[in-house]
Amino acid sequence: MKREMFPSDFLWGVATASYQIEGAYNEDGKGESIWDRFAHTPGKIKDGTTGDVACDHYHRYREDIALLKELGVNSYRFSVSWPRIFPCGKGEVNQKGLDFYNALVDELLKQGIKPLLTLYHWDLPQPLQFHGGWTNTDTVQAFLEYAMLLFKTLGDRVELWATFNEPWCISFLSHELGEHAPGIKDRRTALQVAHNVLVAHGKAVKAFRGKNLPGKIGIVLNLYPVHPLSESEQDKEAATLSDCYRNRWFLDPVFKGKYPEELLSVYQKLYGDFAKDYESIQVASEKMDFLGVNYYSREVVSYDPKSILKSKTVKVEGKRTDMDWEIYPQGIQEILVRINREYGPIDLYVTENGAAFKDEMKNGKIQDYERIDFLKEHFKNTYYAIQQGVPVKGYFVWSLMDNFEWAHGYSKRFGLFYVDYNDNLKRIPKESARWFKKFLNNEISLE
Ligand code: NCW
C-alpha cells in the first residue's frame, strides 16, 4: 500500500504547537501565558525545564519550513500563541506577533505547504487567568476578539482553522487532575471550563461564518476507544461512563448540542448546576466543516464501585511507547469509523498521531525503527477506514521535531527530527523522517 493509494487531494503533514517549539517567551512584546507561569513554578515540570527557548522556532521558522519541504509534506499544522497577539489577553494588539504569523504563513504558501492553524493549543494569556481563566465567561469574549482578529488577518490565506486543541486536556487534565497549567485540582471547576470552552468554540465557528471566508473550520478532539476488560455488565457500565468522560463530553455537544445524559446525571447529583445554564451548550453545535482527531491509544477499563465514573483504567499487556501509552493501531480505524457512523457525515482529519520513544543518537544516526513501525501500522489502519467509506481528508504526524512535552519537559521525544539540546538545538533527521519522506515520494509501500 503506497501513498498513491490514498485520495489524490489527501493532506499529509506534521503538527506542532506554539509553546512547545517557539521559545522567545518574552520577546517582541509577547505577554506571559499560563504555561510560562506554570513551567516557571518549581516542581511542575518533571525535568525542571521551561519553554523559554524550546526549539527556538520563533527565530528559526524559515529553517524549519525548509525541513517540511525536505520531508515533502503538503500541509503543516501549527498553533498561534494568543499572548503574542494580545499580551494582556484582550485590548491592545501586539503587531510584532501578527507579523510573525503573517511571515510564517507566507513562507509556507511560498513553499506550496497548506497551513492548518489552531487558535488555542493551551497557552492562555496569564492576565486572563488572574480573572479566573476559562471559568470566567469574559475569557469566552476575549477568545472571540482574538479569533476575529486572526480571521481578519490570515483568513485570506489560511484555509483550514481549528478552534481548540483537545478540550479534554484544557478542562480535565488541567483543572481536575492538575497536571497541566494552570494546575487546578477541582472537578467542578473543570466542568465549568469544559462548558465555556465548548461555548467559545461554537461562537467562534459562528463568527467565522459571518465573515464569509473561503476556508473551513473545526475543532480538534483527543479520542480513544474505551474497551471493557470483560463482557460483564459491570465492566460495560464502566466503559460507557468512561467513554462519556473522555470522548462524548465533547463529541455530543459539538455535534448534538447536549451533554451525554449518562454522565450529566452523575455530575448533576454531585455538583448541582456547574454551568449557569445547561441549555447554552446548544451553542457548541454550530455546524463545523470538519473534525480533527488526535489519536494515540485506547483505554481499557474495569468496574470500580468507588469511582464516580464506576471505572478504573487497567494496564493491559502489550507494547507501549515512552509515554507508557499502549500501542493499539487498530484503534484509529475504530474511532474514525465510529465518528462517521454516530456523528457523520463529516470530513475528518487525523490532526495528530505519533509516538515518543527513547531516541538516542549513535554515530550521528537515530535508528527509531519502533516509530517507523508505529506510523506504518497507523497509516494502514487509516487507509482501512477510508476503504470503509469514512471521509478522512488528511493526516498529521505528531511531531515535526522533538519539543517541550508539557509536564514531561524535554524528556519525551515525539519528533521525526531529533533536536540536539546540547548542540545549539540542531535538527537531525531520524530514520523515521527518511522513511516518511520515501513514503511521501511513493518510493515505499506500507506492507
Ligand atoms: S499530552 C498530550 N499530547 C501530546 C502533546 O505534545 C500535544 O501537544 C497534544 O496535542 C501529544 O499529543 C497531545 N495529550 C494528552 C493526552 C492525555 C494524557 C492522559 C493522561 C491521563 C492522566
Boltz pocket constraint, residues with backbone or C-beta under 6 A from the ligand:
constraints:
  - pocket:
      binder: B
      contacts: [[A, 17], [A, 20], [A, 165], [A, 166], [A, 169], [A, 173], [A, 177], [A, 222], [A, 294], [A, 352], [A, 398], [A, 404], [A, 405], [A, 406]]
      max_distance: 6.0
